[in-house]
Amino acid sequence: MTREEFLRRLDELLADVTQEERAEAIRFYEEYLDDAGPQQEAQVLAELGSPEKVAAIIKANVPGSRVTPPPAGPEGPEPPPPDPAQPAGPIPLPPCARPGATPPPPPPAPAKGMSDRTILFILLAVLLSPLWLSMAGVILGVLLGILGAAVGFFFGGVGTIVGIVAVLVANTPAAFGAGIPVGLFMVGLCLLALALGVALITAAVWLVAWLLPACWRLAKRAWRALTGKKEAK
């Protein structure tokens, strides 16, 4: 068995111990074989024995290993017969499998921080601040303009209706006194003015009840698309 085959097989057999302990064991035997040199590599491999034997010893000595060694005694499985080709003496063990070793501390929990997307967004926001500030000013100006138009339409419509009603009450008798055609003409003009006032009030209600919320929803969707935030359900 070559060095590569030994280390690869040992890594496979140590799959049920922690990643840190497995890496430490593989690194230990790599350095052990490096110290022996190419001339004595075959002899050292023979002294170590099979990867199964080395893995069994490591897992039986590693603190906190997820593998429990087979129970000893008459009820437990009989140990395998000794291999005459393998030495009976102890083999070198990595630090994690030596007597008195303590389990490795658990890896620290990953620190919660800003994601890469959030950091990129902040950098872009700083670099493009002149652009988005201008756009924000334009959007705010449009919203305020819509609100101002709605207020103007509403009061203009109310004023038109009140004024036309006052004209009808005050001038209808005099207009019909000058002749029926004159009276009908004046009433027609007043009705057109009343329709204009109602249209102005309707436009104001539409601007406030539909257009402003629609613009606000559009702005929130654009913000979510930029920041990657999902809409709460």
C-alpha positions as CSV (number, residue, x, y, z in Angstrom):
1,M,0.0,0.0,0.0
2,T,1.3,3.4,-1.0
3,R,1.4,6.5,1.1
4,E,-1.5,8.1,-0.9
5,E,-3.7,4.9,-0.6
6,F,-3.0,4.7,3.2
7,L,-4.0,8.4,3.8
8,R,-7.0,8.3,1.5
9,R,-8.3,5.1,3.1
10,L,-7.7,6.4,6.6
11,D,-9.6,9.6,5.8
12,E,-12.6,7.5,4.6
13,L,-12.5,5.4,7.8
14,L,-12.4,8.5,10.0
15,A,-15.5,10.0,8.5
16,D,-17.5,9.5,11.7
17,V,-15.3,11.6,13.9
18,T,-15.3,15.4,13.9
19,Q,-13.8,17.3,11.0
20,E,-11.1,18.9,13.2
21,E,-10.0,15.5,14.6
22,R,-9.9,13.9,11.2
23,A,-7.9,16.7,9.7
24,E,-5.5,16.6,12.6
25,A,-5.0,12.8,12.3
26,I,-4.3,13.0,8.5
27,R,-2.0,15.9,8.9
28,F,-0.1,14.0,11.7
29,Y,0.5,10.9,9.5
30,E,1.5,13.1,6.5
31,E,4.2,14.8,8.6
32,Y,5.2,11.4,10.2
33,L,5.8,9.9,6.7
34,D,7.6,13.1,5.6
35,D,10.0,12.8,8.5
36,A,10.7,9.2,7.7
37,G,11.6,10.1,4.1
38,P,11.1,8.2,0.9
39,Q,13.7,5.5,1.8
40,Q,11.9,4.4,4.9
41,E,8.3,5.1,3.8
42,A,7.5,1.5,3.1
43,Q,8.9,0.4,6.5
44,V,6.9,3.1,8.4
45,L,3.7,2.0,6.6
46,A,4.4,-1.6,7.6
47,E,4.9,-0.5,11.2
48,L,1.7,1.5,11.2
49,G,-0.3,-1.4,9.9
50,S,-3.5,-1.3,7.9
51,P,-5.6,1.9,7.8
52,E,-8.5,0.0,9.4
53,K,-6.3,-0.8,12.5
54,V,-5.1,2.8,12.8
55,A,-8.6,4.2,12.4
56,A,-10.0,1.8,15.0
57,I,-7.3,2.8,17.6
58,I,-7.9,6.5,16.9
59,K,-11.7,6.3,17.2
60,A,-11.4,4.3,20.4
61,N,-9.2,7.0,22.0
62,V,-10.6,10.2,20.6
63,P,-12.6,12.0,23.3
64,G,-16.2,12.6,22.3
65,S,-16.0,10.4,19.3
66,R,-19.3,9.4,17.8
67,V,-18.0,5.8,17.5
68,T,-18.3,3.6,20.6
69,P,-15.7,0.8,20.7
70,P,-17.1,-2.8,21.0
71,P,-17.7,-3.9,24.6
72,A,-15.1,-6.3,26.1
73,G,-16.0,-9.5,27.8
74,P,-17.8,-12.7,27.0
75,E,-20.8,-10.9,25.6
76,G,-18.9,-8.7,23.3
77,P,-17.5,-9.7,19.9
78,E,-14.3,-11.6,19.9
79,P,-11.2,-9.5,18.9
80,P,-9.8,-10.4,15.6
81,P,-6.8,-12.7,15.6
82,P,-3.4,-10.9,15.5
83,D,-1.9,-10.4,12.1
84,P,1.6,-11.9,12.1
85,A,2.7,-9.5,9.4
86,Q,1.8,-6.5,11.6
87,P,3.9,-5.5,14.6
88,A,2.4,-5.9,18.1
89,G,3.9,-2.7,19.6
90,P,2.1,0.6,19.9
91,I,1.8,2.9,16.9
92,P,2.2,6.7,17.0
93,L,-1.1,8.5,17.5
94,P,-2.1,12.1,16.7
95,P,-2.5,14.4,19.6
96,C,-6.3,14.1,19.5
97,A,-6.1,10.4,20.2
98,R,-3.5,10.4,23.0
99,P,-4.3,9.7,26.6
100,G,-5.4,12.8,28.4
101,A,-6.7,14.5,25.3
102,T,-9.7,16.7,25.7
103,P,-12.5,17.2,23.1
104,P,-11.9,20.1,20.8
105,P,-14.0,23.2,21.6
106,P,-17.0,23.7,19.4
107,P,-16.5,26.0,16.5
108,P,-17.6,29.6,17.3
109,A,-20.9,30.6,16.0
110,P,-20.7,32.7,12.9
111,A,-21.0,36.4,13.7
112,K,-24.0,38.0,12.4
113,G,-23.2,40.9,10.2
114,M,-24.2,42.7,7.1
115,S,-24.5,40.6,4.0
116,D,-22.4,41.3,0.9
117,R,-25.5,42.6,-0.8
118,T,-26.3,45.0,2.0
119,I,-22.6,46.3,2.0
120,L,-22.7,46.7,-1.8
121,F,-26.0,48.6,-1.6
122,I,-24.6,51.0,1.0
123,L,-21.5,51.6,-1.2
124,L,-23.6,52.2,-4.2
125,A,-25.9,54.5,-2.2
126,V,-23.0,56.6,-1.1
127,L,-21.4,56.7,-4.6
128,L,-24.6,57.5,-6.4
129,S,-26.0,59.8,-3.7
130,P,-26.1,62.9,-6.1
131,L,-28.2,60.9,-8.5
132,W,-30.7,59.2,-6.1
133,L,-31.0,62.4,-4.1
134,S,-32.0,64.2,-7.3
135,M,-34.5,61.4,-8.2
136,A,-35.9,61.5,-4.7
137,G,-36.4,65.2,-5.0
138,V,-38.2,64.8,-8.3
139,I,-40.4,62.1,-6.9
140,L,-41.2,64.1,-3.8
141,G,-42.0,67.1,-6.0
142,V,-44.3,65.1,-8.2
143,L,-46.2,63.7,-5.1
144,L,-46.5,67.2,-3.6
145,G,-47.6,68.5,-7.0
146,I,-50.3,65.8,-7.2
147,L,-51.4,66.6,-3.7
148,G,-51.5,70.4,-4.4
149,A,-53.5,69.7,-7.6
150,A,-56.0,67.6,-5.7
151,V,-56.4,70.3,-3.1
152,G,-56.8,73.0,-5.8
153,F,-59.3,70.9,-7.8
154,F,-61.4,70.2,-4.7
155,F,-61.7,73.8,-3.5
156,G,-62.1,75.0,-7.1
157,G,-65.0,72.6,-7.6
158,V,-66.6,73.5,-4.4
159,G,-66.2,77.2,-5.1
160,T,-67.6,76.8,-8.6
161,I,-70.7,74.9,-7.3
162,V,-71.3,77.4,-4.5
163,G,-70.9,80.4,-7.0
164,I,-73.2,78.9,-9.6
165,V,-75.9,78.1,-7.1
166,A,-75.7,81.7,-5.8
167,V,-76.0,82.9,-9.4
168,L,-79.0,80.7,-10.1
169,V,-80.8,81.9,-7.0
170,A,-80.1,85.5,-7.5
171,N,-80.4,85.9,-11.3
172,T,-82.8,83.3,-12.6
173,P,-86.0,85.4,-12.0
174,A,-84.4,88.4,-13.8
175,A,-83.1,86.2,-16.7
176,F,-86.6,84.7,-17.3
177,G,-88.1,88.1,-16.9
178,A,-86.0,89.2,-19.9
179,G,-87.3,86.4,-21.9
180,I,-87.5,82.6,-21.9
181,P,-84.6,82.1,-24.3
182,V,-82.4,84.3,-22.1
183,G,-83.4,82.4,-19.0
184,L,-82.8,79.0,-20.6
185,F,-79.4,80.1,-21.9
186,M,-78.4,81.3,-18.4
187,V,-79.6,78.1,-16.8
188,G,-77.7,76.0,-19.4
189,L,-74.5,77.9,-18.7
190,C,-75.0,77.4,-15.0
191,L,-75.5,73.7,-15.4
192,L,-72.3,73.5,-17.4
193,A,-70.5,75.3,-14.7
194,L,-72.0,73.0,-12.1
195,A,-70.8,70.0,-14.1
196,L,-67.3,71.5,-14.2
197,G,-67.3,71.9,-10.5
198,V,-68.4,68.3,-10.0
199,A,-65.7,67.2,-12.4
200,L,-63.1,69.1,-10.4
201,I,-64.2,67.5,-7.1
202,T,-64.2,64.1,-8.7
203,A,-60.6,64.6,-10.0
204,A,-59.5,65.7,-6.6
205,V,-61.0,62.6,-5.0
206,W,-59.4,60.4,-7.7
207,L,-55.9,61.9,-7.2
208,V,-56.1,61.4,-3.4
209,A,-57.8,58.0,-3.4
210,W,-56.0,56.3,-6.3
211,L,-53.1,58.1,-7.8
212,L,-51.2,59.0,-4.6
213,P,-51.5,55.4,-3.2
214,A,-50.4,54.0,-6.5
215,C,-47.3,56.2,-6.6
216,W,-46.5,55.2,-3.0
217,R,-46.8,51.5,-3.8
218,L,-44.6,52.0,-6.9
219,A,-41.9,53.7,-4.7
220,K,-42.0,50.9,-2.1
221,R,-41.6,48.2,-4.8
222,A,-38.7,50.1,-6.3
223,W,-37.1,50.3,-2.8
224,R,-37.6,46.6,-2.2
225,A,-36.1,45.7,-5.5
226,L,-33.0,47.8,-4.7
227,T,-32.6,46.5,-1.1
228,G,-33.6,42.9,-1.8
229,K,-36.2,43.0,1.0
230,K,-39.3,40.8,0.5
231,E,-42.8,42.2,1.0
232,A,-44.3,41.2,4.3
233,K,-47.4,39.1,4.0
